[in-house]
Amino acid sequence: MSTMDNWRKSSYSGEGDGNNCVEIATSATHVAVRDSKAPTRATLTFPRAAFTRFLTTVEDPEGTPRPR
């Protein structure tokens, strides 16, 4: 996997608690996650498909089909 250099915070990281957030970076095949308070420490890296499944589950843990 190539070096991740496009780190970004969630748009929900507003004023005040904006430093208490995770950041993500993406490549063609992976998504990396790190703690915004300690960006030089370890990162977690996931295949894109696994991270997409994770986000889908977080958005709707009941698995309710949504209209498209």
MIDOSE-1310 file (N, C-alpha, C; in nm, 2 decimals, decimal comma, always signed):
residues 68
mstm	+0,08/-0,12/+0,00/+0,00/+0,00/+0,00/+0,09/+0,12/+0,00; +0,05/+0,22/-0,07/+0,13/+0,35/-0,08/+0,11/+0,43/+0,05; +0,20/+0,52/+0,07/+0,19/+0,61/+0,19/+0,07/+0,70/+0,19; +0,00/+0,70/+0,30/-0,12/+0,79/+0,31/-0,08/+0,93/+0,34
dnwr	-0,12/+1,02/+0,25/-0,08/+1,16/+0,28/-0,20/+1,26/+0,26; -0,31/+1,20/+0,25/-0,43/+1,29/+0,23/-0,53/+1,28/+0,35; -0,47/+1,30/+0,47/-0,55/+1,29/+0,59/-0,65/+1,40/+0,60; -0,77/+1,36/+0,65/-0,88/+1,46/+0,67/-0,97/+1,42/+0,79
kssy	-1,02/+1,52/+0,85/-1,11/+1,50/+0,96/-1,26/+1,50/+0,91; -1,34/+1,45/+0,99/-1,49/+1,45/+0,97/-1,54/+1,59/+0,96; -1,64/+1,61/+0,88/-1,70/+1,74/+0,87/-1,78/+1,77/+1,00; -1,80/+1,67/+1,09/-1,86/+1,69/+1,22/-1,76/+1,74/+1,32
sgeg	-1,64/+1,74/+1,29/-1,54/+1,79/+1,39/-1,54/+1,94/+1,39; -1,63/+2,00/+1,47/-1,64/+2,14/+1,48/-1,55/+2,20/+1,58; -1,58/+2,33/+1,61/-1,51/+2,40/+1,71/-1,52/+2,33/+1,84; -1,42/+2,36/+1,92/-1,42/+2,30/+2,06/-1,37/+2,16/+2,07
dgnn	-1,45/+2,06/+2,02/-1,40/+1,92/+2,03/-1,34/+1,88/+1,90; -1,31/+1,96/+1,81/-1,25/+1,93/+1,68/-1,12/+1,85/+1,69; -1,05/+1,86/+1,80/-0,92/+1,79/+1,82/-0,94/+1,65/+1,87; -1,06/+1,62/+1,91/-1,10/+1,49/+1,97/-1,17/+1,41/+1,86
cvei	-1,10/+1,38/+1,76/-1,16/+1,31/+1,64/-1,06/+1,22/+1,58; -1,12/+1,13/+1,49/-1,03/+1,05/+1,41/-1,01/+1,12/+1,28; -0,91/+1,09/+1,21/-0,88/+1,13/+1,07/-0,88/+1,01/+0,98; -0,91/+1,02/+0,86/-0,90/+0,91/+0,76/-0,82/+0,96/+0,64
atsa	-0,76/+0,86/+0,58/-0,69/+0,88/+0,45/-0,72/+0,76/+0,36; -0,73/+0,79/+0,24/-0,77/+0,68/+0,15/-0,67/+0,66/+0,03; -0,66/+0,54/-0,01/-0,58/+0,50/-0,13/-0,68/+0,43/-0,22; -0,64/+0,38/-0,33/-0,72/+0,31/-0,42/-0,78/+0,18/-0,36
thva	-0,71/+0,12/-0,27/-0,75/-0,01/-0,21/-0,77/-0,01/-0,06; -0,73/+0,09/+0,01/-0,73/+0,09/+0,16/-0,78/+0,22/+0,22; -0,82/+0,21/+0,34/-0,86/+0,33/+0,42/-0,78/+0,32/+0,55; -0,71/+0,43/+0,59/-0,64/+0,43/+0,71/-0,71/+0,53/+0,81
vrds	-0,70/+0,50/+0,94/-0,76/+0,57/+1,04/-0,66/+0,60/+1,15; -0,66/+0,73/+1,20/-0,56/+0,77/+1,31/-0,63/+0,86/+1,40; -0,57/+0,88/+1,52/-0,62/+0,97/+1,62/-0,57/+1,11/+1,59; -0,66/+1,21/+1,58/-0,61/+1,34/+1,54/-0,53/+1,41/+1,65
kapt	-0,54/+1,36/+1,78/-0,46/+1,41/+1,89/-0,32/+1,36/+1,89; -0,29/+1,25/+1,82/-0,16/+1,18/+1,81/-0,13/+1,13/+1,67; -0,13/+1,22/+1,58/-0,11/+1,18/+1,44/+0,01/+1,10/+1,40; +0,12/+1,11/+1,48/+0,24/+1,04/+1,45/+0,24/+0,90/+1,51
ratl	+0,14/+0,87/+1,58/+0,14/+0,73/+1,64/+0,08/+0,64/+1,54; +0,04/+0,52/+1,59/+0,00/+0,41/+1,50/-0,13/+0,44/+1,43; -0,15/+0,38/+1,31/-0,27/+0,40/+1,24/-0,33/+0,26/+1,22; -0,46/+0,25/+1,20/-0,53/+0,13/+1,16/-0,56/+0,14/+1,01
tfpr	-0,53/+0,03/+0,94/-0,55/+0,03/+0,79/-0,65/-0,09/+0,76; -0,75/-0,06/+0,68/-0,85/-0,15/+0,64/-0,86/-0,16/+0,49; -0,90/-0,28/+0,43/-0,93/-0,28/+0,29/-1,06/-0,19/+0,27; -1,07/-0,13/+0,16/-1,18/-0,04/+0,13/-1,32/-0,10/+0,15
aaft	-1,33/-0,23/+0,11/-1,46/-0,30/+0,12/-1,50/-0,32/+0,26; -1,40/-0,35/+0,35/-1,43/-0,37/+0,49/-1,47/-0,24/+0,56; -1,40/-0,13/+0,52/-1,44/+0,00/+0,58/-1,58/+0,04/+0,54; -1,61/+0,02/+0,41/-1,74/+0,05/+0,36/-1,85/-0,03/+0,44
rflt	-1,83/-0,16/+0,46/-1,92/-0,24/+0,54/-1,94/-0,18/+0,68; -1,82/-0,14/+0,74/-1,83/-0,09/+0,87/-1,91/+0,04/+0,88; -1,89/+0,13/+0,78/-1,97/+0,25/+0,78/-2,12/+0,23/+0,76; -2,15/+0,13/+0,67/-2,29/+0,09/+0,64/-2,36/+0,04/+0,77
tved	-2,28/-0,04/+0,85/-2,34/-0,09/+0,97/-2,36/+0,02/+1,08; -2,26/+0,11/+1,09/-2,27/+0,22/+1,18/-2,40/+0,31/+1,15; -2,42/+0,33/+1,02/-2,53/+0,41/+0,98/-2,66/+0,35/+1,01; -2,67/+0,21/+0,99/-2,79/+0,14/+1,01/-2,77/+0,00/+1,07
pegt	-2,75/+0,00/+1,20/-2,71/-0,13/+1,26/-2,82/-0,24/+1,25; -2,95/-0,20/+1,23/-3,06/-0,29/+1,22/-3,06/-0,36/+1,08; -2,98/-0,30/+0,98/-2,98/-0,35/+0,85/-3,11/-0,32/+0,77; -3,18/-0,22/+0,81/-3,30/-0,18/+0,74/-3,27/-0,13/+0,60
prpr	-3,33/-0,19/+0,50/-3,31/-0,15/+0,36/-3,35/+0,00/+0,35; -3,28/+0,07/+0,27/-3,31/+0,21/+0,25/-3,34/+0,24/+0,10; -3,43/+0,32/+0,08/-3,46/+0,35/-0,06/-3,34/+0,42/-0,13; -3,32/+0,39/-0,25/-3,21/+0,45/-0,33/-3,26/+0,55/-0,43
